[in-house]
Amino acid sequence: MEIKVNITREDFLAFNKYVLLRSKLKSGLAIVTVFNLLWLIVLNYNKPFDPLIVMIELIIFYLAWGVLILIMYMISFYRIRKMPDQDGSILRERTYVILDEGIKEVTTSSETLFRWNGIKKVAETNDYVYLFTDRIAAFIIPKRYLKGPGESERFVELLKQKISG
């Protein structure tokens, strides 16, 4: 099987959003919760316990952190989108060839064979299939290049079969 794709800035940004939101969001939420609880203890130390006040403070803290994190993510996504060079190795046309021994990526300047045992996982969104080779590195395959009824599902199943065995 062979798939020709052209990775755009939007594809690169979508991948980075996927990685950032899946990996950082959970740990970030845990850190925010710890900070909020510590801050509540400090603010209410030596005061009579009032559940209503504590809940209001907690809601305010979470909203403030939410706005701060949203601003940080927006700045990060803006910077990430500008990162790759237009004529570099990321934003370009490439062909993925599914072979028995691995996935071969062919561009105008390189040819790489990545063996199946080096693929960590297959992740799928509504618009993309990601073949992760590391926690933050993957082959990006936009589903818009998987045309035809059921081709996307068959492609993902084929990848999962190849990786598992």
Secondary structure as the mmCIF struct_conf table of DSSP 4:
data_model
#
loop_
_struct_conf.conf_type_id
_struct_conf.id
_struct_conf.beg_label_comp_id
_struct_conf.beg_label_asym_id
_struct_conf.beg_label_seq_id
_struct_conf.end_label_comp_id
_struct_conf.end_label_asym_id
_struct_conf.end_label_seq_id
STRN STRN1 GLU A 2 ASN A 6
HELX_RH_AL_P HELX_RH_AL_P1 ARG A 9 LEU A 43
TURN_TY1_P TURN_TY1_P1 ASN A 44 ASN A 46
BEND BEND1 LYS A 47 LYS A 47
HELX_RH_AL_P HELX_RH_AL_P2 PRO A 51 LYS A 82
BEND BEND2 PRO A 84 PRO A 84
TURN_TY1_P TURN_TY1_P2 GLN A 86 ASP A 87
BEND BEND3 GLY A 88 ARG A 92
STRN STRN2 GLU A 93 ILE A 98
BEND BEND4 ASP A 100 GLU A 101
STRN STRN3 GLY A 102 VAL A 106
BEND BEND5 THR A 108 SER A 109
STRN STRN4 GLU A 111 ARG A 115
HELX_RH_3T_P HELX_RH_3T_P1 TRP A 116 GLY A 118
STRN STRN5 LYS A 121 GLU A 124
BEND BEND6 ASN A 126 ASP A 127
STRN STRN6 TYR A 128 PHE A 132
BEND BEND7 THR A 133 ILE A 136
STRN STRN7 ALA A 138 PRO A 142
HELX_RH_3T_P HELX_RH_3T_P2 LYS A 143 TYR A 145
BEND BEND8 LEU A 146 LEU A 146
BEND BEND9 GLY A 148 GLY A 148
TURN_TY1_P TURN_TY1_P3 PRO A 149 GLY A 150
HELX_RH_AL_P HELX_RH_AL_P3 GLU A 151 SER A 164
#
